[in-house]
Structures are given as C-alpha cells and as structure tokens.
Amino acid sequence: MAKSQFSCATFFALLVCFLLLVPNKMPMAEAKFCKRPAEHYSGTCYPNRCYSYCKSKEHAYSGECIWTGQGHQRHYACYCVYNC
C-alpha cells in the first residue's frame, strides 16, 4: 500500500514539474503576407477604392495605399496584399 501511494505521489510530482517546464504558449503558424502593386489600378489611391479593387479584381486578401517612388516622384500607389 505504501509503495503505490509513493508511486502515485511521485507520478503527480513529476507531472507538475513537467507542466511547469513546458511553455504556456504553443508555437503557432503565422500567416505571411506579400504585397504587390495592383496591376490595372489607375488614378489617385484612395484606401477604400484600393481595398475593393484588390478584393474583387485581383482576388487578394486586402489592398492598401503605400507611399512609393523617390524624390519628386513620390506618390501613393495601390498595393494588393496576398497570403504567401
């Protein structure tokens, strides 16, 4: 009887130690996103218009306006966001 109680206590003690040593958060796969310029979007980039265009025409996850270019050529361009 004493041996089975000792084995049970040892088992639970080891189980508690194991649970304390294991990290609380399990590694999770994170979604990776790729951004590409919208192919046929024209005109000034408006966030709602860019989002709608990318979702409907290019079947992207999302769309956003991003500053692009250098110097005097900087402007907002519509970029479509895809799941990589």
N, CA, C and O atoms as a GROMACS GRO file, in nm:
protein
  336
    1MET      N    1   0.082  -0.119   0.000
    1MET     CA    2   0.000   0.000   0.000
    1MET      C    3   0.086   0.126   0.000
    1MET      O    4   0.058   0.221  -0.072
    2ALA      N    5   0.192   0.125   0.081
    2ALA     CA    6   0.278   0.242   0.090
    2ALA      C    7   0.350   0.265  -0.042
    2ALA      O    8   0.372   0.379  -0.082
    3LYS      N    9   0.386   0.155  -0.109
    3LYS     CA   10   0.459   0.169  -0.235
    3LYS      C   11   0.370   0.232  -0.342
    3LYS      O   12   0.418   0.315  -0.419
    4SER      N   13   0.243   0.195  -0.349
    4SER     CA   14   0.155   0.251  -0.451
    4SER      C   15   0.127   0.399  -0.425
    4SER      O   16   0.113   0.477  -0.519
    5GLN      N   17   0.118   0.438  -0.296
    5GLN     CA   18   0.099   0.579  -0.264
    5GLN      C   19   0.223   0.659  -0.303
    5GLN      O   20   0.212   0.770  -0.354
    6PHE      N   21   0.340   0.602  -0.278
    6PHE     CA   22   0.465   0.669  -0.315
    6PHE      C   23   0.474   0.684  -0.466
    6PHE      O   24   0.513   0.790  -0.515
    7SER      N   25   0.439   0.581  -0.539
    7SER     CA   26   0.443   0.586  -0.686
    7SER      C   27   0.345   0.689  -0.739
    7SER      O   28   0.376   0.761  -0.834
    8CYS      N   29   0.228   0.695  -0.680
    8CYS     CA   30   0.127   0.791  -0.723
    8CYS      C   31   0.175   0.934  -0.694
    8CYS      O   32   0.160   1.022  -0.778
    9ALA      N   33   0.231   0.956  -0.576
    9ALA     CA   34   0.281   1.089  -0.540
    9ALA      C   35   0.397   1.129  -0.630
    9ALA      O   36   0.407   1.244  -0.673
   10THR      N   37   0.485   1.035  -0.659
   10THR     CA   38   0.598   1.062  -0.748
   10THR      C   39   0.549   1.097  -0.888
   10THR      O   40   0.599   1.191  -0.951
   11PHE      N   41   0.453   1.022  -0.935
   11PHE     CA   42   0.398   1.048  -1.068
   11PHE      C   43   0.340   1.189  -1.077
   11PHE      O   44   0.369   1.262  -1.172
   12PHE      N   45   0.260   1.227  -0.978
   12PHE     CA   46   0.198   1.360  -0.980
   12PHE      C   47   0.302   1.471  -0.964
   12PHE      O   48   0.289   1.577  -1.025
   13ALA      N   49   0.404   1.447  -0.883
   13ALA     CA   50   0.510   1.547  -0.867
   13ALA      C   51   0.584   1.568  -0.998
   13ALA      O   52   0.613   1.681  -1.037
   14LEU      N   53   0.615   1.458  -1.066
   14LEU     CA   54   0.682   1.470  -1.196
   14LEU      C   55   0.592   1.536  -1.300
   14LEU      O   56   0.639   1.613  -1.384
   15LEU      N   57   0.463   1.506  -1.295
   15LEU     CA   58   0.369   1.567  -1.387
   15LEU      C   59   0.362   1.718  -1.367
   15LEU      O   60   0.362   1.793  -1.464
   16VAL      N   61   0.357   1.761  -1.241
   16VAL     CA   62   0.354   1.905  -1.211
   16VAL      C   63   0.483   1.971  -1.259
   16VAL      O   64   0.477   2.079  -1.319
   17CYS      N   65   0.597   1.910  -1.235
   17CYS     CA   66   0.724   1.966  -1.282
   17CYS      C   67   0.726   1.977  -1.434
   17CYS      O   68   0.772   2.077  -1.489
   18PHE      N   69   0.677   1.877  -1.501
   18PHE     CA   70   0.673   1.879  -1.647
   18PHE      C   71   0.585   1.993  -1.697
   18PHE      O   72   0.623   2.067  -1.788
   19LEU      N   73   0.467   2.008  -1.636
   19LEU     CA   74   0.375   2.114  -1.680
   19LEU      C   75   0.430   2.253  -1.652
   19LEU      O   76   0.399   2.347  -1.725
   20LEU      N   77   0.511   2.267  -1.548
   20LEU     CA   78   0.572   2.397  -1.519
   20LEU      C   79   0.685   2.429  -1.616
   20LEU      O   80   0.709   2.546  -1.648
   21LEU      N   81   0.752   2.327  -1.664
   21LEU     CA   82   0.865   2.349  -1.755
   21LEU      C   83   0.822   2.370  -1.899
   21LEU      O   84   0.893   2.432  -1.977
   22VAL      N   85   0.707   2.318  -1.936
   22VAL     CA   86   0.658   2.332  -2.073
   22VAL      C   87   0.605   2.474  -2.089
   22VAL      O   88   0.528   2.520  -2.005
   23PRO      N   89   0.644   2.544  -2.195
   23PRO     CA   90   0.596   2.681  -2.214
   23PRO      C   91   0.444   2.684  -2.230
   23PRO      O   92   0.384   2.590  -2.284
   24ASN      N   93   0.384   2.792  -2.184
   24ASN     CA   94   0.239   2.805  -2.189
   24ASN      C   95   0.187   2.822  -2.330
   24ASN      O   96   0.078   2.775  -2.363
   25LYS      N   97   0.263   2.889  -2.413
   25LYS     CA   98   0.216   2.915  -2.548
   25LYS      C   99   0.275   2.812  -2.643
   25LYS      O  100   0.396   2.794  -2.650
   26MET      N  101   0.190   2.746  -2.714
   26MET     CA  102   0.236   2.654  -2.817
   26MET      C  103   0.272   2.736  -2.940
   26MET      O  104   0.204   2.834  -2.969
   27PRO      N  105   0.376   2.698  -3.012
   27PRO     CA  106   0.409   2.774  -3.133
   27PRO      C  107   0.296   2.765  -3.234
   27PRO      O  108   0.242   2.658  -3.260
   28MET      N  109   0.261   2.880  -3.288
   28MET     CA  110   0.152   2.886  -3.385
   28MET      C  111   0.206   2.934  -3.519
   28MET      O  112   0.295   3.018  -3.524
   29ALA      N  113   0.151   2.880  -3.623
   29ALA     CA  114   0.190   2.924  -3.757
   29ALA      C  115   0.127   3.060  -3.783
   29ALA      O  116   0.006   3.077  -3.767
   30GLU      N  117   0.209   3.155  -3.823
   30GLU     CA  118   0.159   3.288  -3.853
   30GLU      C  119   0.144   3.303  -4.003
   30GLU      O  120   0.223   3.251  -4.081
   31ALA      N  121   0.040   3.374  -4.040
   31ALA     CA  122   0.017   3.398  -4.182
   31ALA      C  123   0.121   3.496  -4.234
   31ALA      O  124   0.153   3.595  -4.168
   32LYS      N  125   0.175   3.469  -4.350
   32LYS     CA  126   0.271   3.558  -4.413
   32LYS      C  127   0.200   3.628  -4.528
   32LYS      O  128   0.126   3.566  -4.604
   33PHE      N  129   0.224   3.757  -4.539
   33PHE     CA  130   0.159   3.835  -4.642
   33PHE      C  131   0.263   3.894  -4.737
   33PHE      O  132   0.372   3.933  -4.695
   34CYS      N  133   0.227   3.898  -4.864
   34CYS     CA  134   0.311   3.958  -4.967
   34CYS      C  135   0.235   4.074  -5.028
   34CYS      O  136   0.114   4.068  -5.046
   35LYS      N  137   0.307   4.182  -5.058
   35LYS     CA  138   0.244   4.298  -5.120
   35LYS      C  139   0.299   4.313  -5.261
   35LYS      O  140   0.419   4.306  -5.285
   36ARG      N  141   0.207   4.336  -5.354
   36ARG     CA  142   0.244   4.361  -5.494
   36ARG      C  143   0.163   4.479  -5.545
   36ARG      O  144   0.048   4.497  -5.504
   37PRO      N  145   0.222   4.559  -5.633
   37PRO     CA  146   0.145   4.670  -5.690
   37PRO      C  147   0.025   4.617  -5.766
   37PRO      O  148   0.033   4.515  -5.835
   38ALA      N  149  -0.087   4.687  -5.755
   38ALA     CA  150  -0.207   4.650  -5.830
   38ALA      C  151  -0.178   4.667  -5.978
   38ALA      O  152  -0.123   4.769  -6.019
   39GLU      N  153  -0.215   4.569  -6.058
   39GLU     CA  154  -0.177   4.569  -6.199
   39GLU      C  155  -0.248   4.676  -6.282
   39GLU      O  156  -0.183   4.745  -6.360
   40HIS      N  157  -0.377   4.690  -6.267
   40HIS     CA  158  -0.451   4.780  -6.356
   40HIS      C  159  -0.522   4.891  -6.281
   40HIS      O  160  -0.614   4.952  -6.336
   41TYR      N  161  -0.482   4.919  -6.159
   41TYR     CA  162  -0.542   5.028  -6.082
   41TYR      C  163  -0.488   5.159  -6.135
   41TYR      O  164  -0.368   5.173  -6.155
   42SER      N  165  -0.576   5.255  -6.159
   42SER     CA  166  -0.530   5.384  -6.211
   42SER      C  167  -0.591   5.497  -6.130
   42SER      O  168  -0.695   5.480  -6.066
   43GLY      N  169  -0.526   5.609  -6.133
   43GLY     CA  170  -0.575   5.727  -6.062
   43GLY      C  171  -0.520   5.736  -5.922
   43GLY      O  172  -0.435   5.657  -5.880
   44THR      N  173  -0.571   5.836  -5.850
   44THR     CA  174  -0.528   5.858  -5.712
   44THR      C  175  -0.569   5.740  -5.625
   44THR      O  176  -0.678   5.684  -5.640
   45CYS      N  177  -0.482   5.704  -5.535
   45CYS     CA  178  -0.510   5.589  -5.449
   45CYS      C  179  -0.593   5.634  -5.329
   45CYS      O  180  -0.548   5.714  -5.247
   46TYR      N  181  -0.712   5.581  -5.320
   46TYR     CA  182  -0.799   5.601  -5.205
   46TYR      C  183  -0.812   5.465  -5.135
   46TYR      O  184  -0.839   5.365  -5.201
   47PRO      N  185  -0.792   5.461  -5.004
   47PRO     CA  186  -0.789   5.332  -4.933
   47PRO      C  187  -0.910   5.242  -4.960
   47PRO      O  188  -0.892   5.123  -4.985
   48ASN      N  189  -1.030   5.296  -4.954
   48ASN     CA  190  -1.148   5.211  -4.975
   48ASN      C  191  -1.155   5.160  -5.118
   48ASN      O  192  -1.192   5.045  -5.141
   49ARG      N  193  -1.120   5.244  -5.213
   49ARG     CA  194  -1.124   5.204  -5.354
   49ARG      C  195  -1.018   5.098  -5.383
   49ARG      O  196  -1.044   5.000  -5.453
   50CYS      N  197  -0.899   5.118  -5.328
   50CYS     CA  198  -0.789   5.022  -5.347
   50CYS      C  199  -0.826   4.887  -5.285
   50CYS      O  200  -0.804   4.782  -5.346
   51TYR      N  201  -0.881   4.890  -5.165
   51TYR     CA  202  -0.921   4.767  -5.097
   51TYR      C  203  -1.025   4.691  -5.180
   51TYR      O  204  -1.012   4.571  -5.202
   52SER      N  205  -1.127   4.763  -5.226
   52SER     CA  206  -1.233   4.699  -5.305
   52SER      C  207  -1.180   4.644  -5.436
   52SER      O  208  -1.217   4.535  -5.478
   53TYR      N  209  -1.092   4.721  -5.502
   53TYR     CA  210  -1.034   4.677  -5.628
   53TYR      C  211  -0.955   4.548  -5.610
   53TYR      O  212  -0.974   4.452  -5.684
   54CYS      N  213  -0.867   4.546  -5.511
   54CYS     CA  214  -0.783   4.427  -5.489
   54CYS      C  215  -0.866   4.305  -5.453
   54CYS      O  216  -0.837   4.194  -5.499
   55LYS      N  217  -0.969   4.323  -5.371
   55LYS     CA  218  -1.053   4.210  -5.332
   55LYS      C  219  -1.132   4.155  -5.451
   55LYS      O  220  -1.141   4.034  -5.469
   56SER      N  221  -1.188   4.244  -5.532
   56SER     CA  222  -1.278   4.198  -5.638
   56SER      C  223  -1.206   4.163  -5.767
   56SER      O  224  -1.238   4.061  -5.829
   57LYS      N  225  -1.112   4.243  -5.810
   57LYS     CA  226  -1.047   4.223  -5.941
   57LYS      C  227  -0.926   4.132  -5.935
   57LYS      O  228  -0.905   4.051  -6.026
   58GLU      N  229  -0.846   4.144  -5.830
   58GLU     CA  230  -0.722   4.066  -5.825
   58GLU      C  231  -0.730   3.953  -5.722
   58GLU      O  232  -0.631   3.883  -5.700
   59HIS      N  233  -0.845   3.935  -5.660
   59HIS     CA  234  -0.868   3.825  -5.565
   59HIS      C  235  -0.762   3.820  -5.456
   59HIS      O  236  -0.712   3.713  -5.421
   60ALA      N  237  -0.728   3.936  -5.404
   60ALA     CA  238  -0.627   3.947  -5.299
   60ALA      C  239  -0.694   3.944  -5.162
   60ALA      O  240  -0.816   3.954  -5.151
   61TYR      N  241  -0.613   3.931  -5.060
   61TYR     CA  242  -0.662   3.932  -4.922
   61TYR      C  243  -0.708   4.072  -4.883
   61TYR      O  244  -0.808   4.088  -4.813
   62SER      N  245  -0.634   4.173  -4.928
   62SER     CA  246  -0.662   4.311  -4.891
   62SER      C  247  -0.595   4.404  -4.991
   62SER      O  248  -0.529   4.358  -5.084
   63GLY      N  249  -0.611   4.532  -4.972
   63GLY     CA  250  -0.544   4.632  -5.054
   63GLY      C  251  -0.517   4.754  -4.970
   63GLY      O  252  -0.597   4.789  -4.883
   64GLU      N  253  -0.404   4.821  -4.996
   64GLU     CA  254  -0.371   4.940  -4.919
   64GLU      C  255  -0.287   5.036  -5.002
   64GLU      O  256  -0.216   4.996  -5.094
   65CYS      N  257  -0.298   5.163  -4.967
   65CYS     CA  258  -0.221   5.267  -5.035
   65CYS      C  259  -0.088   5.283  -4.963
   65CYS      O  260  -0.084   5.298  -4.841
   66ILE      N  261   0.022   5.280  -5.039
   66ILE     CA  262   0.156   5.289  -4.982
   66ILE      C  263   0.234   5.395  -5.058
   66ILE      O  264   0.226   5.405  -5.180
   67TRP      N  265   0.312   5.475  -4.983
   67TRP     CA  266   0.399   5.572  -5.047
   67TRP      C  267   0.506   5.497  -5.125
   67TRP      O  268   0.568   5.403  -5.073
   68THR      N  269   0.528   5.536  -5.247
   68THR     CA  270   0.628   5.471  -5.330
   68THR      C  271   0.698   5.576  -5.416
   68THR      O  272   0.650   5.688  -5.428
   69GLY      N  273   0.810   5.539  -5.474
   69GLY     CA  274   0.887   5.632  -5.556
   69GLY      C  275   0.990   5.707  -5.473
   69GLY      O  276   0.997   5.689  -5.351
   70GLN      N  277   1.070   5.791  -5.540
   70GLN     CA  278   1.174   5.866  -5.472
   70GLN      C  279   1.171   6.011  -5.516
   70GLN      O  280   1.130   6.044  -5.628
   71GLY      N  281   1.215   6.098  -5.426
   71GLY     CA  282   1.225   6.240  -5.459
   71GLY      C  283   1.091   6.299  -5.498
   71GLY      O  284   0.991   6.283  -5.427
   72HIS      N  285   1.090   6.370  -5.613
   72HIS     CA  286   0.968   6.434  -5.661
   72HIS      C  287   0.870   6.334  -5.720
   72HIS      O  288   0.756   6.371  -5.750
   73GLN      N  289   0.910   6.211  -5.737
   73GLN     CA  290   0.824   6.108  -5.796
   73GLN      C  291   0.743   6.031  -5.691
   73GLN      O  292   0.674   5.935  -5.724
   74ARG      N  293   0.753   6.073  -5.564
   74ARG     CA  294   0.680   6.000  -5.458
   74ARG      C  295   0.530   6.020  -5.475
   74ARG      O  296   0.483   6.131  -5.501
   75HIS      N  297   0.457   5.912  -5.459
   75HIS     CA  298   0.311   5.916  -5.469
   75HIS      C  299   0.251   5.795  -5.399
   75HIS      O  300   0.321   5.699  -5.369
   76TYR      N  301   0.122   5.802  -5.374
   76TYR     CA  302   0.050   5.687  -5.319
   76TYR      C  303   0.019   5.590  -5.432
   76TYR      O  304  -0.031   5.630  -5.537
   77ALA      N  305   0.050   5.465  -5.410
   77ALA     CA  306   0.019   5.361  -5.508
   77ALA      C  307  -0.061   5.251  -5.439
   77ALA      O  308  -0.043   5.225  -5.320
   78CYS      N  309  -0.149   5.190  -5.514
   78CYS     CA  310  -0.232   5.082  -5.460
   78CYS      C  311  -0.153   4.951  -5.464
   78CYS      O  312  -0.106   4.909  -5.570
   79TYR      N  313  -0.138   4.889  -5.349
   79TYR     CA  314  -0.071   4.760  -5.338
   79TYR      C  315  -0.172   4.657  -5.289
   79TYR      O  316  -0.246   4.682  -5.194
   80CYS      N  317  -0.173   4.542  -5.353
   80CYS     CA  318  -0.261   4.433  -5.312
   80CYS      C  319  -0.183   4.340  -5.218
   80CYS      O  320  -0.065   4.312  -5.241
   81VAL      N  321  -0.249   4.295  -5.115
   81VAL     CA  322  -0.188   4.209  -5.014
   81VAL      C  323  -0.240   4.067  -5.034
   81VAL      O  324  -0.361   4.044  -5.033
   82TYR      N  325  -0.147   3.973  -5.052
   82TYR     CA  326  -0.181   3.832  -5.076
   82TYR      C  327  -0.129   3.746  -4.963
   82TYR      O  328  -0.031   3.782  -4.898
   83ASN      N  329  -0.192   3.632  -4.939
   83ASN     CA  330  -0.137   3.531  -4.849
   83ASN      C  331  -0.025   3.460  -4.924
   83ASN      O  332  -0.047   3.408  -5.034
   84CYS      N  333   0.094   3.457  -4.866
   84CYS     CA  334   0.207   3.390  -4.932
   84CYS      C  335   0.204   3.242  -4.905
   84CYS      O  336   0.291   3.168  -4.952
   0.00000   0.00000   0.00000
